[in-house]
Amino acid sequence: MGALAPLAENLAAGFGAALLPANLLLGLAGVTLGTAVGVLPGIGPALAISMLLPLTFGIDPAGAFILFGGLYYGAMYGGSTTSILVRMPGEASSVMTARDGYRMTRRGRAGAALATAAIGSFVAGTFATAMLMTAAPALVEVALTFGPAEYAALMVLALAALAGLGGPSPAKGLAAALIGLALGTIGIDVQTGQARFTFGAAGLLGGLDVVVVTVGLFAVGEVFWYAATRARPAPGTGEERAEVGGPVRLTRAEWRRSWPAWLRGTLVGFFCGVLPGAGATVASFLAYDTERRCSRRPAEFGDGAIEGVAGPEAANNASAGGSLVPLLALGIPGSGTTAVMLAAFQMYGLQPGPLLFTQDATLVWALIASLYVSNFLLLVLNLPLVRVWVQLLRVPRPLLFATVLAFATLGVYSLDGSLVDVGAIYVLGLLACVLRGHGVPPAPIVLAVVLGPLLEQEFRRAMAISGGDPTVFVTRPIAAGLLVLAVLAVAAPTLAGSARRWWTRRAR
């Protein structure tokens, strides 16, 4: 009890600062702006915070970081809205939400999908903030045990999750992953400094941003697919016009299926967020794969399983809180957004790290308390808006898709002011149409684009440190354990099928 007293006192002081009218207003503005940022394709929280930095220079530091924290949590939730309603993720971390969320929309359950996303985000955000408050030092020590070999093994485990994303044809999921790995090699090789597959275009030297790939494959690809197949789809194909009506509440069965997914997704997302470089995208893919393997109805995944919405949405919100752990405890950004927040700390003359909790305790605890408040504001703001968002389905498709294409183009151009990026999203949109016509899923491409450069970099670092000895991946316990899990993840469907056939023969 004595150890908890200072924690309670610090948290009470933090709530005292966070609930001041001015700071509460900044928190509300942050979650509202963050939700809008998540909905609009191509912008993202990192870009939004970087654009707000000059405008917040005269604001009290506590108020500025309350605004940034609310924006970060809001953006993590906002990406689910367009993913569920029109299969156009605003962020790469919402790709997996679109997979089953859009199918639920096709069946008239858009309200339930949006509700489980909102509640899952609240549960995950609250847990992540509590862990940030209580377990940051211990979790940072665990993260520090990860070297290049462990990170490479973690990337292999994440890639192994792609085995089940090809539906009945694992070969198609593998083909999509290979396309993503190929796209991930574009740009300058960080080890040698050589340009690869840039075709003389200076705009490709930095590689293809994952936001560009996500917007091209999903937003622009969906628009092009609609333009190419404007005839009314046949019933039963899963592409029919969505039913706008229907209840927006979760049924009892959906509640029973959602809450375990929220808990599992929260755990997966938070620990992925603590590891620098893993981030929300990896967390959402791993959470989806976890739900598919734990479910009693794995055949429903990809066809409207509510766990396929609840798990990834909880994971990407929990990863937002997890990425703040290495930022506040060590001064190491765990994601692109926290890298921008690190710059904001330095702009105010603050240095995140172990001393921050003692030298600027008021600021830290105000930020932590504001995350609780922002999470609650998100739930209060978005649950009543579920009915409003569902009405978006009444907008005529040509007008809706034209608007999405305009926002996608402007959003991608705003990243770096590059026309090469704009051209890339249209090329990727055409590629998405071709792949969709052949039944190849686009989701593995996004994850492979994220993981490919990380896997290559960490693998080469591990080999360089070990002097070219490949046994470094099996002699280090954590790396070996992760590789064993990856092998089991790939082999599990085959082993399960063999065991089922053996039991069937024995029963006969």
N, C-alpha and C positions, 0 to 999 in steps of 0.2 A: 504493500500500500504506500510505503514511503517513497518508492521509486516512481509511483504514478502521480504523486502530488505535484511535482514540478511540471509534468506533462499537462496535467489538467489546468494548472495556473497559466502556462504558456498558451494553451488553446483558448482559454477564456479571454486572455488579453488579445489574442488574434481575432476572435469573434467580435470583441469590442471595437477593433479597428475596421473589420470588414463590414460591420453592420452600421457604420456611420452613413448618414443619408447620401453623401457625395460618393463614397466608395460603393455603396449598394447600387446607386444609379450607374456607376461605371461597370459593375458586374453585370447588370441587366443589359447594358449596351453591348458588352462583350459577347454574351451568349446569343443575343439577337443577331449581331453582326456575324458571329461565328457560324450560326445556323445558315445564314444567307450565303456565306463563303463556301460552306460545305455543299450547298445545293448547286451553286454555279460551277460548271465544269472548268477545270484548268487553273483555278486561282489558288486555293489551298491556304492553310493557316500560316505557313512560313512567309509566303508572299504578303498576306494581309498584315501580319505583325510588322514586317519590314517597312511596309508603306505607312504604318501608323507611327513608327518610331519618331520621325521629325515632328509629328503633331502632339506627341506626349512629352516633349522635352521640358515643358514648363510645369507639368503635373507632378504632384508628390509621388516619389518612387513607389510607395505602397499602392496608391491608386492606379498607377500605370501597370503594375504587375497584376493587380486584380483584373484590370481590363484585358491584359494578355492571356491570363489564365482562363477567364470566361470565354474568350475567343477560341482558344485551343480546344477546350472541351466541346464548345458549340459546333466547331467545324468537324470534329470527329463524329458527332451525331448527324449533322446536316447532310453528309454525303449519302446517308441511307435513304433519304426521301426520293430523289430522282432514281436511285438504284431500284427501289421497290416499284415505283409507279411507271417508269418508262424505260427501265433497264439501261440507264445512263449514269454510271457512277461519277460523282463529282471528285472522288479521290480514289487512288489505287487500293486503299484499305477497304473500300466499299464494293470491290469487285465481287467478292463471294456473297455479299448480301443480295446482289442483283440476281444471282443464280436461282435461288428459291423464292426470294421476295417477289420477283416479277411474275413467277408462276402463280403465286398466291393472288396477285392482282388480277391475273387472267381469270381466276376462278371467283372473283368477287370478294376476296378476303384482303383487299389492300389495307383496310382499317385495322384488321388484326395484325398484319405484318408491321405496320407503322407503330402500333401500340407496343408490340413485343420489342421492337427496336428501341423505343423511348424508355421503357421500363428496364430493359437490359442495360442500356447506357447509364441509367441512374444507379442501378445496383453495382455495375462495374466501376463507375467513377467514384462512388462512395467507398468501396473496398480499396481501390487504388490509393485514394487520399489517406485512408486510415493506415495503410501499409507504409506510405510515404512518411507519415508522421511517426510511426512506431518502430519500423524495421529497416529504415534506410541504411544505417551503418553496417548491419549484418549482411544485407543483400548486396551492398557494394563490395564487401569482402569476397562474397561468392563470385561476383562478376569479375573481380580482379584475378581470379584463378584461371580465367579463360585466356589462353594464348592463341596464336594462329592456328594450331592443330585443332583446338576445340571449336573455334569459330568455323573452320572449314567443315568439320564433322556436323556442326549444327546446320550449315547450309545444305549439306547432303541430306540430312534428315528432312529438312523443309522441302527439298526437291522430291524426295520419296513420297511426299503427300500428294504429288501430282498424279500418282499411279491410278487413283480412283476418279479423277476428274474427266476422264474420257468416256464416262458412261459405260455402255456395254462393250466398247472397243478401247481397251487400254492403249492400243497402238496410236489412236488419234490423239490421246492425251500426251503420249510421248512425242509425237510429231509436233504438237503445239509447243511443248517444252523446248525442243531442239530449235524451233524458229525463234523463240524468246532468247535462248542462249546465243544464237547467231546475232540477233539485234543488240544484245548486250556487249558484243565485242567491238561495236562501232565506236570510234574515237581514239584518243591517244592512249597507248599502253603506258600505264603508270610506272611500270618497272623499267622499260627501255626508252620511253619517250617517243616511240615510233607511232605514226598515224596509221590506223587500220580501217579499211573499208569506208573512207570518207569521200572517195571519188573526187577529190580536189575541192570539196565544199568546206569552206572555213567554218561554217555554222555547225558542222558535224564533228569538229575536233573535240568538243566536250562530251560527245556521245549523245544518245537519245535519252532525254529526261523521262522518268517513269510516268510523269503527268502527261507528257506528249503521247506516249504509247497508250496509256489508259483512255485518254480522250479520243485518240484516233480509232482505236479498236472498238470502243463501246459507243461513245456519243456520235461521232461521225459515221462509224460503221452502221449504227442503227438507222440513221437518217438515210444513208445510201441504200440499205436493205429495203426500207419502206418505199423509196423511190423506184427501186427495181421490181418490187412485188406489190404494186398498189392494188391488184385484184384481191377480192375478199378471200382470205384463207379458208380452207375446208375445215368444218367442225372436227374437233378432236385432235387437232395438230398442236394445240397449246398456244396458237398465235391469234386466237379469236379476239374480238373487241372486248375489253374488260367490262365487267358489270360494275356500275358506279354504286348501286345500292348495296344493301346488306349491312349487318351490324358491325360496329367498329370495336366492340369489346371482344376480349379473348373468351372463348368457351372454356368450360372446365377441363376438357381434354387438352386444349392448347395450353392452359395454365400448367397442367401436370407435365406436359412435354417441354415447356419453356424453362421452368425454374432450374432443373439440373443443367440445362445448356447454358443459362446465365452464369451459374457458378463455375462450371468447367471453363467457359470462355474467359471469365474474369481471371482465373488463375493462369491460364496459358498466356493471355494478353499482358498481364502485369509482369511476369517474369521475362517475356520477350522484350518488353519495354525497358527493363532494367539493363539488358545486354545492349551496349552501344552497337548500332548497325543493324540489329534485327528489325525493330520497329513494328508499326501497326500492320503493314502489309503482310509480313511474315506471320505475325500473330493471328490475323484473320484467316489465313490459309490453314495454319496448323489447327486453329479452333474448329474450322469446318471439317477438316479431316478427322479430328478427334470425335466430333459429333457423329459423323458418318460411321465410324468404327464402333462407337458405343451404342448406336441406335438399334432397336429391335426391328426397325423398318428401313434398312439401308437402301432399298429399292426406290423409296420415295425421294431421296436426295437428288436434286436437280429437277424435281417435278412438283415442288411446292411443300417441302418439309419445313415446318415452322422452326425446328431446331437449326436448320441451315440459315435462318435469319437471326435467331436469338444468340447463338454461339459466336459468330463473327462480329456482330455488333457489340456484344459485351467485350470481346477481345480487343477491338480497336480502341474503345474508350478506356479500358484498363491499361493499355499500352501507353496512352497519353500520360496517365499518372505515373506509370513505371519509368518513363523516360525522364521524369523530373528528379528521380532518385539520384542518378549519377551527376546530374547538373548541380543540384543543391549540395550534395555530400562531397563531391570530388571536383566540381567545376568542369566535368566532361559532358558535352552534349550527347544525348542518346538518340537524337533524331534531328532532321533538318529544322524543325520548328524550335527545338530547344537550343540549337546553334544560334538562331536569330535572337532568342531570349538571352543567351550568354552575351551577345553583343549589346543587348539592352542593359544588362547588369553593368557591363564595363562602361557604357555611356553615362551611367549614373555614378561612376567611380566605385562600384562594388565588385568584389571578386568572389564568385561562388566557390565553396569548398568547406572544409571542416570548421574554419574560423567564422564562417558566415553565421552559424547558429548561435555564436556567442557575441560577435561584434555587431550584428544587425538582426538580433532576435525578433524585434518588433516587426520588421519587414517580412521575415521568413514565416512567422506564425500568422501574420495577416494574410499572406499569400495562401498558406495551407487552409486557413479558415474560409477564405473566399472560394476555394475550390469546392468545399462542402456547399456553400451558399449557391455558387454557380450551378452545381449539379442539381440542386433543388429547383432553382429557377428554370433550368432546362426542362425538367419534368413538368412543372406548372405551365410553362409556356407552350410546350409541344403537344401534350396530351389533348388539350382543347382544340389545337390546330389540326388534329388528325382528320376531322371531317372536312376542314377547309382544303387540306392537301388532296384528299380524295376527289374533291370537285375538279381538280386539275385534269382529271380524266375526261371531263366533259368538253374540254377545249378541242376544237377540230384538229385532227392529226396534222394536216399540212401546216397550219399556223403554229402548232406546238413544235414540230420538228424544225421549221424555219427559224424559230426563236432559239431553239437549242443550238442549231448550227452557227448562228450569229454569236451567241455567247461563248461557244466552244472556240471559235476562231479568235475572238477578242481576248479570251482568257489565256489561250496559248501564246498569242502575240505579246501579251503583257508580261510573260515570264522573263524573256530576255530581249524583246523587241526584234525577234529574228523571223524573217520570212521563210527561212529554211524549216523552222519548226512548224510553221503554218502549212507549208507544202508537205511536211512529213505526216501530219495528221490526216491529210486527204489521201495520201498513198496508203497509209495504214488502214484507213476506212475502206478503200477498195480491196485491200488484202483481207479484211474482216469479212467482206461480202463473199469473196471466193471461198474462204475457209468455212463460212457458215453454210454455203451451198453444198459442201462436202461433209458436213457434220463434224467439223473440227472445232472444239471449244476454244474461245479466245482467252479464258481466264488463266490457263497455265503459261501463256505467253507473258503475261504481266509479271507473274511471280518469277519466271526464269530471267526476265530482264532485270529484276531487282537483285536476284541471287547470283546470276552469272558473274558479274564483275567482282562481287564480294568473295565468291568461292575461288575464283582465279587468283585474286590478290592474296587471300589468306593461305591458299594451298602453296603458292610460290614462296611466301614468307616462311611457312613452316619448313619447306624443303631447304630453303637457304639457311635457316637457323640450324637445322639438323645435319647440314653438310651433304644433302642429297640422300639421306637415309629415309626411305618411305615407312619404316617401322615406327616412326614417331607417332603415327596415327593409331597404333594399336598398343604401344607401350605406355601411353598416357591414359589413365583410367577413364577420365571424363570423355575424351575423344573416342576411345574404344567403345564405351557404353552408348554414345550417341550413334556410332556407326552400326552397332548391333541393333539398335532400335530402328534404324533406317532399313536394314536388311529385313527385319521382321515386318515392317510396314509394307514393304514390297511383296514379301512372300506370304503374308497373312491370308489374302484371298485364295491363293492356290492351295495353301495348307488347309484352310477351312473347307474348301471344296473337296479335297481328297479325303479329309476326315468324315465329311458328310456322306460321301459315296461308300466309304468303308463301313460306317454304321448302318447304312441302308442295306448293303449286301449281307452284313451279319444278321440284321433283323429278319431278312428274308430266309 
